[in-house]
Amino acid sequence: MKNLYILLCCGAGMSSGFLAQKARKAAKKRGLDIKIEAKSENEAASHLATIDVLLLGPHYQAYKEEFAKLGKPLNVPVDVIPQKIYGTLDGEKLLDFALEIIENKSK
């Protein structure tokens, strides 16, 4: 598996920052070389050219279509983090969710 870059997006990048930290620990535990960061909504679009997947906080569901249009020419899938994963800050499940999206984009 090539080096992957997963970007989480929420209002200020704070709550998603905690989730990204837990997902980084999960990736390290699995021996995966994955960069996982959180950025604010204002910063996310400027990173689309360098990421493999963009995951939005549940409260940004309304922005999914807008970000998907921006990501499509760059082959960057965009999805919304399920509330159960986001609300419990489950890094393991977030990592599984992101990897499944990345795997499906190459099919």
C-alpha positions in Angstrom: 0.0 0.0 0.0 1.4 3.4 -1.0 1.6 6.2 1.5 -1.9 7.5 2.0 -3.1 10.9 3.1 -6.5 11.2 4.8 -7.9 14.6 5.5 -10.7 15.3 8.0 -12.6 18.5 7.8 -14.8 20.3 10.3 -15.5 23.9 11.4 -12.3 24.8 13.0 -10.5 21.4 12.8 -10.6 21.0 16.6 -13.0 18.1 17.2 -11.8 16.3 14.0 -8.2 16.9 15.3 -8.9 14.6 18.2 -10.3 12.0 15.9 -7.4 12.3 13.5 -5.0 11.8 16.5 -6.8 8.5 17.4 -6.8 7.3 13.8 -3.0 8.0 13.5 -2.5 5.8 16.6 -4.6 3.1 15.0 -2.6 3.3 11.8 0.7 3.1 13.6 -0.5 0.1 15.6 -1.4 -1.6 12.3 2.0 -0.7 10.8 0.5 1.5 8.2 2.2 4.6 6.8 -0.8 6.9 6.6 -0.8 10.7 7.1 -4.1 11.7 8.8 -4.7 15.4 9.5 -7.6 17.6 10.4 -8.2 21.0 8.8 -10.9 23.6 9.0 -13.5 23.9 6.2 -11.6 27.0 4.9 -8.4 25.1 4.5 -9.6 21.7 3.2 -10.1 22.7 -0.4 -6.5 23.9 -0.8 -5.3 20.4 0.1 -7.4 18.4 -2.4 -4.6 18.0 -4.9 -2.4 16.1 -2.3 -4.9 13.9 -0.4 -6.4 10.4 -1.1 -9.7 11.0 0.7 -11.6 13.9 2.3 -13.9 13.0 5.3 -16.3 15.6 6.5 -17.6 15.9 10.1 -21.3 14.9 10.3 -22.3 18.5 10.8 -20.8 19.3 7.4 -23.1 16.9 5.5 -24.6 19.9 3.6 -21.1 20.6 2.1 -20.5 17.0 0.7 -21.8 17.7 -2.8 -19.7 21.0 -3.0 -16.5 19.2 -1.9 -17.3 16.2 -4.1 -17.4 18.5 -7.2 -14.0 20.0 -6.2 -12.5 16.5 -5.6 -13.9 14.8 -8.7 -11.3 16.1 -11.2 -8.5 15.1 -8.8 -10.0 11.6 -8.1 -10.5 12.5 -4.5 -13.5 10.8 -2.9 -15.5 12.8 -0.3 -17.7 11.3 2.3 -19.2 12.2 5.7 -17.9 10.5 8.8 -20.7 8.5 10.4 -22.0 10.2 13.6 -21.2 7.0 15.6 -17.6 7.1 14.7 -17.3 10.9 15.1 -19.2 11.1 18.4 -17.1 8.3 20.0 -13.8 9.5 18.5 -13.2 5.9 17.3 -9.9 6.1 15.4 -10.0 2.4 14.5 -13.4 2.6 12.8 -12.5 5.9 11.1 -9.4 4.2 9.7 -11.5 1.3 8.4 -14.0 3.7 7.0 -11.4 5.7 5.1 -9.5 2.7 3.8 -12.7 1.2 2.4 -13.5 4.4 0.6 -10.0 4.5 -0.9 -10.2 0.9 -1.9 -13.5 1.4 -3.6 -12.3 4.4 -5.6 -9.8 2.2 -7.4 -12.4 -0.3 -8.6 
